[in-house]
């Protein structure tokens, strides 16, 4: 059996993500014939059917879904290996964060890190935690700032920063108010639903896709929401929002800095930076 090249794996993943040979070709800036040939080559090498027609596009077979998962990990590891042999101070660092951490927790430490190590290639992506943990497992991201990672994933918490979840809104009875929720995949959404179950109430809910939309709705008086205290300091100072008393809150929900079991040298350098109070002051994480 011959080997499948990285380029062909990338092409197959584009087909898997786009759900169409045509869209994959457009995305990769190559011909449809080249995409079809790459997929056919892989199928021949594997002796398995990876895609099947589905309406106007294609869908992955069970074998295709399994192979796509392996492709993501293989390609991620290849890129990670290239970064791992570079000097830490001139390497690459891909950070993934949930929205609240990206806006209110990481920016100042990231600025000081960039000033300290200007030759490091930095990238920052903001996604729901489930997507971030999956990308980290596939070595598509080097470090994630989010809540606690799921058990059994092999992911490792390297540092923590204290944070609490509080209920905020305009002055009102929170047990009778509309509760504002983030979209599916949000850890704060899951914590909110668990809190409502604990309180044994079924209030009206309103799902708003983004962290910013939830905060804006709370400020406008549309309801109450459970949110990290890091995100509302200015709103509390201005009086735009108030912390409301709800049984079971505040909830202790520290931020976690998470990596795989084999972080790159540049990732370790960043972890050293964010756990050093002399460099980041009150924004410092605690090792371990």
C-alpha positions as CSV (number, residue, x, y, z in Angstrom):
1,X,0.0,0.0,0.0
2,X,1.4,3.4,-1.0
3,X,1.5,6.5,1.2
4,X,-1.0,9.3,1.0
5,X,0.7,12.7,0.8
6,X,-0.1,15.6,3.1
7,X,-1.3,17.6,0.1
8,X,-3.9,14.9,-0.7
9,X,-5.0,14.8,2.9
10,X,-5.5,18.5,2.8
11,X,-7.6,18.2,-0.3
12,X,-9.7,15.4,1.2
13,X,-10.3,17.5,4.3
14,X,-11.4,20.4,2.2
15,X,-14.0,18.1,0.5
16,X,-15.1,16.9,3.9
17,X,-15.5,20.5,5.3
18,X,-17.1,22.0,2.2
19,X,-19.4,19.1,1.4
20,X,-18.7,19.5,-2.3
21,X,-16.0,18.8,-4.8
22,X,-16.7,22.1,-6.6
23,X,-16.6,24.2,-3.4
24,X,-13.4,22.4,-2.3
25,X,-11.8,23.2,-5.6
26,X,-12.8,26.8,-5.3
27,X,-11.5,26.9,-1.7
28,X,-8.1,25.4,-2.7
29,X,-7.8,27.3,-6.0
30,X,-7.4,24.1,-8.1
31,X,-9.6,22.3,-10.6
32,X,-12.4,20.0,-9.7
33,X,-10.7,17.3,-11.7
34,X,-7.6,17.6,-9.4
35,X,-9.8,17.3,-6.3
36,X,-11.7,14.3,-7.6
37,X,-8.4,12.7,-8.6
38,X,-6.9,13.2,-5.1
39,X,-9.9,11.7,-3.4
40,X,-10.0,8.7,-5.9
41,X,-6.3,8.2,-5.2
42,X,-6.8,8.0,-1.4
43,X,-9.8,5.7,-1.8
44,X,-7.7,3.4,-4.0
45,X,-4.8,3.4,-1.5
46,X,-7.1,2.7,1.4
47,X,-9.4,0.3,-0.3
48,X,-12.4,2.1,1.1
49,X,-15.1,4.4,-0.1
50,X,-14.8,7.8,1.6
51,X,-17.5,9.9,0.0
52,X,-21.0,9.4,-1.4
53,X,-23.4,11.6,-3.3
54,X,-25.9,13.4,-1.2
55,X,-28.3,15.7,-3.0
56,X,-26.3,18.3,-4.9
57,X,-23.2,17.7,-2.8
58,X,-21.4,14.8,-1.1
59,X,-21.4,13.3,2.3
60,X,-18.7,11.3,4.1
61,X,-19.2,7.6,4.6
62,X,-18.4,6.2,8.0
63,X,-15.0,5.3,6.7
64,X,-14.7,8.9,5.4
65,X,-15.5,10.4,8.8
66,X,-13.0,8.1,10.5
67,X,-10.3,9.0,8.0
68,X,-11.0,12.7,8.2
69,X,-10.5,12.6,11.9
70,X,-7.1,10.9,11.4
71,X,-6.1,13.4,8.7
72,X,-6.7,16.3,11.0
73,X,-4.5,14.8,13.7
74,X,-1.8,13.8,11.3
75,X,-1.6,17.2,9.6
76,X,-1.8,18.9,12.9
77,X,1.1,16.9,14.3
78,X,3.2,17.5,11.2
79,X,2.8,21.3,11.6
80,X,3.4,21.0,15.4
81,X,6.6,19.0,14.7
82,X,7.9,21.8,12.5
83,X,7.2,24.4,15.2
84,X,8.7,22.2,17.9
85,X,12.2,22.2,16.4
86,X,12.3,26.0,16.1
87,X,13.8,28.1,18.9
88,X,11.0,29.1,21.3
89,X,11.7,32.8,20.9
90,X,11.2,32.6,17.1
91,X,8.5,29.9,16.9
92,X,4.8,29.9,16.3
93,X,2.0,30.0,18.8
94,X,-1.7,29.3,18.0
95,X,-4.0,30.2,20.8
96,X,-7.7,29.4,21.0
97,X,-10.0,31.1,23.4
98,X,-13.7,31.3,24.3
99,X,-15.2,34.8,23.7
100,X,-15.1,36.0,27.3
101,X,-11.5,35.0,27.8
102,X,-10.5,36.5,24.5
103,X,-12.0,39.9,25.3
104,X,-11.4,40.2,29.0
105,X,-8.7,37.8,30.2
106,X,-6.0,37.2,27.6
107,X,-5.5,40.5,25.8
108,X,-3.2,42.3,28.3
109,X,-1.0,39.3,28.9
110,X,-0.9,38.8,25.1
111,X,0.3,42.4,24.5
112,X,3.1,42.1,27.0
113,X,4.1,38.7,25.5
114,X,4.2,40.2,22.0
115,X,6.3,43.1,23.2
116,X,8.7,40.7,25.0
117,X,9.0,38.2,22.1
118,X,8.3,40.2,18.9
119,X,9.7,37.4,16.6
120,X,7.1,34.8,17.6
121,X,4.4,34.2,15.0
122,X,1.1,34.6,16.9
123,X,-2.5,33.8,16.0
124,X,-5.7,34.0,18.1
125,X,-9.0,32.3,17.3
126,X,-12.3,32.6,19.2
127,X,-14.7,29.6,19.2
128,X,-17.0,27.8,21.5
129,X,-15.2,25.5,23.9
130,X,-16.2,22.3,22.3
131,X,-14.6,23.4,19.0
132,X,-11.5,24.6,20.8
133,X,-11.0,21.3,22.6
134,X,-11.5,19.3,19.4
135,X,-8.9,21.5,17.6
136,X,-6.5,21.1,20.4
137,X,-6.9,17.3,20.4
138,X,-6.1,17.4,16.6
139,X,-3.0,19.6,17.2
140,X,-4.6,22.4,15.2
141,X,-4.2,24.8,18.1
142,X,-1.3,24.9,20.6
143,X,-3.0,26.3,23.7
144,X,-6.6,26.9,24.8
145,X,-7.9,29.3,27.4
146,X,-11.4,28.2,28.5
147,X,-13.1,26.3,31.3
148,X,-12.1,22.9,32.5
149,X,-11.4,20.4,29.6
150,X,-13.5,17.2,29.4
151,X,-12.2,14.1,31.1
152,X,-10.7,11.4,29.0
153,X,-9.4,13.7,26.2
154,X,-5.8,13.6,27.2
155,X,-5.7,17.4,27.5
156,X,-3.7,18.9,30.3
157,X,-4.4,22.0,32.4
158,X,-1.1,23.8,32.8
159,X,-2.3,26.9,34.7
160,X,-5.4,28.5,36.2
161,X,-6.8,31.9,36.9
162,X,-9.6,32.5,39.4
163,X,-13.0,33.6,38.1
164,X,-16.6,33.4,39.2
165,X,-19.9,33.2,37.4
166,X,-22.5,35.7,38.7
167,X,-26.1,36.5,37.7
168,X,-26.5,40.1,36.4
169,X,-29.2,42.3,35.0
170,X,-31.4,45.2,35.9
171,X,-32.9,45.2,39.4
172,X,-35.7,42.5,39.2
173,X,-36.6,39.1,40.6
174,X,-34.3,36.8,38.7
175,X,-36.5,33.7,39.3
176,X,-39.3,35.3,37.3
177,X,-37.1,37.0,34.7
178,X,-36.2,35.8,31.2
179,X,-32.8,34.2,31.2
180,X,-30.4,35.1,28.4
181,X,-28.4,32.2,27.0
182,X,-25.4,31.8,24.7
183,X,-25.4,29.3,21.8
184,X,-24.9,25.6,22.0
185,X,-21.3,24.6,22.8
186,X,-20.9,27.3,25.4
187,X,-19.7,26.3,28.8
188,X,-21.6,29.2,30.4
189,X,-24.8,28.1,28.7
190,X,-24.4,24.6,30.2
191,X,-23.7,26.1,33.7
192,X,-26.8,28.3,33.3
193,X,-29.1,25.3,32.5
194,X,-27.6,23.3,35.3
195,X,-28.3,26.2,37.7
196,X,-31.9,26.4,36.6
197,X,-32.3,22.7,37.2
198,X,-30.8,23.1,40.6
199,X,-33.2,26.0,41.4
200,X,-36.1,23.8,40.0
201,X,-37.4,26.6,37.9
202,X,-38.3,26.8,34.2
203,X,-38.2,30.5,33.3
204,X,-38.5,31.9,29.8
205,X,-35.2,31.8,28.0
206,X,-33.8,33.7,25.0
207,X,-30.7,32.4,23.1
208,X,-28.4,34.9,21.7
209,X,-25.5,33.6,19.7
210,X,-22.6,35.8,20.9
211,X,-21.2,36.9,24.3
212,X,-21.6,40.5,23.2
213,X,-25.2,40.1,22.2
214,X,-26.1,38.6,25.6
215,X,-24.4,41.5,27.5
216,X,-26.2,44.1,25.3
217,X,-29.5,42.4,25.9
218,X,-28.9,42.4,29.7
219,X,-28.0,46.1,29.6
220,X,-31.2,46.8,27.6
221,X,-33.3,45.1,30.3
222,X,-34.3,42.0,28.2
223,X,-33.5,39.6,31.0
224,X,-30.8,38.3,33.3
225,X,-27.7,36.2,32.5
226,X,-25.0,34.2,34.2
227,X,-21.6,35.5,33.2
228,X,-18.0,35.6,34.2
229,X,-17.2,38.4,36.6
230,X,-14.2,39.4,34.5
231,X,-16.6,40.6,31.7
232,X,-18.7,43.0,33.7
233,X,-16.4,45.2,35.8
234,X,-17.1,48.3,33.8
235,X,-20.8,47.6,33.7
236,X,-20.9,47.3,37.5
237,X,-19.0,50.5,37.9
238,X,-21.3,52.4,35.6
239,X,-24.4,50.9,37.1
240,X,-25.5,49.5,33.7
241,X,-25.8,46.1,35.4
242,X,-26.1,44.8,38.9
243,X,-25.2,41.5,40.5
244,X,-28.4,39.7,41.5
245,X,-28.7,37.4,44.5
246,X,-29.5,33.9,43.3
247,X,-29.1,30.8,45.5
248,X,-26.1,28.7,44.4
249,X,-24.2,31.7,43.0
250,X,-21.5,32.9,42.6
251,X,-20.1,29.8,41.0
252,X,-16.3,29.2,41.1
253,X,-15.3,28.7,37.5
254,X,-11.6,29.4,37.0
255,X,-10.0,29.9,33.6
256,X,-7.8,27.1,32.5
257,X,-4.7,27.3,30.2
258,X,-4.8,23.9,28.4
259,X,-2.4,22.1,26.1
260,X,-1.8,18.6,24.8
261,X,0.7,16.3,26.6
262,X,3.5,17.6,24.4
263,X,3.4,21.4,24.2
264,X,5.9,23.1,21.9
265,X,8.8,25.1,23.3
266,X,7.0,28.4,22.3
267,X,3.8,27.2,24.1
268,X,5.9,26.5,27.2
269,X,7.4,30.0,26.9
270,X,4.0,31.6,26.8
271,X,2.9,29.5,29.9
272,X,6.0,30.8,31.8
273,X,5.0,34.3,30.8
274,X,1.4,34.3,31.9
275,X,2.3,32.7,35.3
276,X,4.8,35.4,36.1
277,X,3.3,38.2,38.1
278,X,6.3,40.3,37.5
279,X,5.4,40.3,33.8
280,X,1.6,40.3,33.8
281,X,0.7,41.6,37.3
282,X,-2.8,40.9,38.4
283,X,-3.6,39.1,35.2
284,X,-1.2,36.2,36.1
285,X,-2.4,32.6,36.0
286,X,-1.3,30.2,38.7
287,X,0.8,27.2,37.6
288,X,-0.7,23.7,37.9
